[in-house]
Amino acid sequence: MEKPVYKRVLLKLSGEALMGGHRSSSIDPEMVNAIAAEIKEVVNLGVSLGVVVGGGNIFRGVEANAKGMDRTSADYMGMLATVINSLALQSAFERIGIDTRVQSAIAMREIAEPFIQRKAMSHLEKRRVMIFAAGTGNPYFTTDTAAVLRAMEIKADVIMKATKVDGVYDKDPVAYSDAVMYKNITYSDVLAQNLKVMDATAISLCRDNHLPILVFNLQKPGNIVRCISGIPIGTLVGD
C-alpha cells in the first residue's frame, strides 16, 4: 500500500460525478459506491478527509437564474441539492464501515449537524470523514468557493478537485484535440488565462492562503489514492 504524502485533504466532487454513466438518473448508486470504496482506501491510509460535493446533478442555481429565476432563491435550491448528495454519500460510506458526519451550512438538525469548525476538527481527529453540505450557506458563492473555505478551516494540506478530464488544459480537451495539459501551473496563470479550474473567487482564496489545488480525473479508478500517495497524475495549481 502506498504511503500518503498528505495528512489532511479536502476532496471536491461535482454533483455530476454522482451520476456516473447513467445520465437518466441524478444519482447512480454504483458510482456512489465506487467513490465510497476509494474513500475507504484513503481512510485506511490514515489520511484525514473532508468532502464537499456540488449539486449540479439535481439543480443548478446559475442556470435557473439565467432563465429568469431569482438568483438568491435559485442558489438556495442548489444548496439543498448538495445536502441530498451529501446524504447519499454518507449512506454509502457508512454501509462499508466508514465513520462519517455531515455538517450543513444551513441548519437542518434532523438530518445534519450545523457546521462548527471546532466540532469538525474534533471529528477529523477521531478519523471520521467529514462531508460539508449546503455550500457556504450564502447565495452568490459556488461550491468550489465553499470547498476552499472548508479546506482552510480544517487546515487541509491540499484541495483535490475531481473532474472528468486528466487535469488542467490550455483549452477544452473535449472540443480541441490539440489541447495541452499542464503538469504545474500558478494561480495567477489560471486567472490570467481564464482557465475553468474553479471560479475566480475560489482560485484567489487559494492563492492568498497558499493552498495548493490538485486537479485529477475521477473517472479512472484508483486516482484518489494515487493523488494522495503522491503519484504524479493530474495538474498541481500553486504559487
C-alpha positions in Angstrom: 0.0 0.0 0.0 1.3 3.5 -0.9 2.4 5.9 1.7 0.4 9.2 1.7 2.1 12.5 1.1 -0.8 14.5 2.5 -2.1 14.2 6.1 -5.4 16.1 5.6 -7.2 16.5 2.3 -10.4 18.3 1.1 -11.9 16.4 -1.8 -14.2 18.4 -4.1 -16.7 16.4 -6.1 -19.1 17.7 -8.7 -22.7 16.7 -8.4 -22.4 15.3 -11.9 -19.8 12.8 -10.6 -22.5 11.0 -8.8 -24.4 10.4 -12.0 -21.7 8.1 -13.4 -22.5 7.0 -16.9 -26.3 6.8 -16.2 -27.5 10.3 -17.2 -31.1 9.3 -16.8 -30.7 9.3 -13.0 -29.4 12.1 -10.8 -27.6 9.7 -8.5 -26.2 6.4 -9.7 -25.8 4.1 -6.7 -23.0 2.2 -8.5 -20.9 5.3 -8.9 -21.5 6.4 -5.4 -20.5 3.0 -4.1 -17.3 3.2 -6.3 -16.4 6.5 -4.8 -17.1 5.2 -1.3 -14.8 2.2 -1.9 -11.9 4.6 -2.9 -12.6 6.8 0.2 -12.2 3.7 2.4 -8.8 3.1 0.9 -7.9 6.7 1.8 -9.1 6.3 5.3 -7.1 3.0 5.6 -4.0 5.0 4.7 -4.6 7.1 7.8 -5.5 10.3 5.9 -7.9 12.8 7.4 -10.5 13.7 4.9 -13.2 16.3 4.3 -15.6 16.2 1.3 -17.6 18.9 -0.5 -20.0 17.8 -3.2 -21.8 20.0 -5.7 -25.5 19.8 -6.6 -25.4 20.2 -10.4 -26.8 16.7 -11.0 -30.1 17.8 -9.3 -30.3 21.6 -9.7 -28.0 24.4 -11.0 -28.8 27.8 -9.5 -26.8 29.7 -12.1 -28.7 28.1 -15.0 -32.1 28.7 -13.3 -31.1 32.3 -12.7 -30.2 32.7 -16.4 -33.8 31.5 -17.3 -35.4 34.1 -15.1 -35.5 32.7 -11.6 -34.4 35.0 -8.7 -30.7 34.3 -8.1 -31.0 34.1 -4.3 -33.8 31.6 -4.5 -32.0 29.6 -7.2 -28.8 29.4 -5.2 -30.6 28.2 -2.0 -32.2 25.5 -4.1 -28.8 24.5 -5.3 -27.6 24.3 -1.7 -30.4 22.0 -0.8 -29.3 19.8 -3.8 -25.9 19.5 -2.2 -27.5 18.3 1.0 -29.2 15.4 -0.9 -25.9 14.4 -2.5 -24.1 14.6 0.9 -26.7 12.3 2.5 -26.3 9.8 -0.4 -22.5 9.8 0.1 -22.9 9.4 3.9 -25.2 6.4 3.4 -22.7 4.8 1.0 -19.8 5.5 3.3 -21.4 4.1 6.4 -22.6 1.0 4.5 -18.9 -0.1 4.1 -17.9 0.9 7.6 -16.6 4.5 7.2 -17.4 6.6 10.2 -18.9 9.8 8.7 -20.5 13.0 9.7 -22.4 15.5 7.6 -22.3 19.2 8.6 -24.5 21.7 6.9 -24.0 25.4 6.5 -27.8 25.7 6.6 -29.4 24.5 9.9 -31.4 21.3 9.5 -30.7 19.5 12.7 -32.9 16.4 11.9 -30.5 15.3 9.2 -27.2 17.0 9.7 -25.1 18.8 12.3 -24.6 22.5 11.9 -21.2 23.5 10.6 -19.0 24.3 13.6 -15.3 24.5 12.8 -14.1 23.2 16.2 -16.5 20.3 16.1 -15.4 19.4 12.5 -11.8 19.4 13.7 -12.7 17.1 16.6 -14.5 14.6 14.2 -11.4 14.6 11.9 -9.1 13.9 14.8 -11.3 10.9 15.6 -10.8 9.7 11.9 -14.3 10.5 10.8 -14.8 11.5 7.2 -16.5 14.9 7.1 -19.0 15.8 4.4 -19.7 19.6 4.3 -23.1 20.3 2.8 -25.0 23.4 1.7 -22.1 25.3 0.3 -21.1 28.4 2.3 -24.8 28.9 3.3 -24.9 32.1 1.3 -26.1 32.8 -2.2 -23.7 34.0 -4.9 -21.0 31.7 -3.8 -20.2 28.4 -5.6 -19.4 25.0 -4.0 -15.9 25.5 -5.3 -15.5 28.5 -3.1 -17.2 26.6 -0.2 -14.7 23.8 -0.7 -11.7 26.2 -0.5 -13.2 27.8 2.6 -13.8 24.5 4.4 -10.3 23.3 3.3 -8.8 26.3 5.1 -11.0 25.9 8.1 -9.9 22.3 8.6 -6.3 23.2 7.8 -6.1 20.8 4.8 -2.7 20.3 3.1 -4.3 20.3 -0.3 -7.7 20.6 -2.1 -8.3 17.8 -4.6 -10.6 18.8 -7.4 -12.2 15.8 -9.1 -13.0 16.3 -12.8 -13.9 14.4 -16.0 -10.6 15.1 -17.6 -7.0 14.3 -16.6 -6.1 17.8 -15.4 -5.9 21.5 -16.4 -5.6 22.2 -20.1 -4.9 25.3 -22.1 -8.3 24.8 -23.8 -11.2 22.4 -23.6 -9.7 18.9 -24.4 -13.1 17.6 -25.3 -13.6 20.2 -28.1 -9.9 20.5 -29.2 -7.7 17.5 -29.9 -4.6 19.6 -29.7 -5.3 20.8 -26.1 -2.2 20.7 -24.0 -2.3 19.6 -20.3 -0.3 21.4 -17.7 1.6 19.4 -15.0 2.0 22.5 -12.9 0.5 26.0 -13.2 0.3 29.0 -11.0 -2.8 30.6 -9.5 -2.1 33.8 -11.4 -1.8 32.0 -14.7 -5.1 30.2 -14.2 -6.8 33.6 -13.5 -5.0 35.4 -16.4 -5.9 32.7 -18.9 -9.4 32.3 -17.5 -8.9 28.5 -17.2 -12.0 26.8 -15.9 -10.4 25.1 -12.9 -12.6 26.8 -10.3 -14.3 30.1 -10.2 -12.1 33.2 -9.7 -13.1 33.7 -6.1 -12.0 30.1 -5.2 -8.7 30.5 -7.0 -8.0 33.8 -5.4 -8.7 32.4 -1.9 -6.3 29.5 -2.6 -3.6 32.0 -3.8 -4.0 34.3 -0.9 -3.7 31.4 1.6 -1.1 29.3 -0.4 -3.5 26.3 -0.6 -2.5 24.0 -3.5 -5.1 22.6 -5.8 -4.6 19.1 -7.3 -6.9 18.6 -10.4 -7.4 15.0 -11.4 -9.6 12.6 -13.3 -12.2 10.9 -11.1 -13.3 8.5 -13.8 -10.1 6.5 -13.6 -10.5 4.0 -10.7 -7.9 4.4 -8.0 -6.9 8.0 -8.9 -8.0 9.4 -5.5 -5.5 7.1 -3.7 -2.8 7.8 -6.4 -3.1 11.5 -5.8 -2.9 11.2 -2.1 0.1 8.9 -2.4 2.0 11.5 -4.5 1.9 9.6 -7.8 2.3 12.3 -10.4 -1.0 12.5 -12.2 -3.2 15.5 -12.9 -2.3 19.1 -12.5 -1.0 20.9 -9.5 -2.0 24.5 -9.1 0.2 26.5 -6.8 2.5 29.5 -6.2 
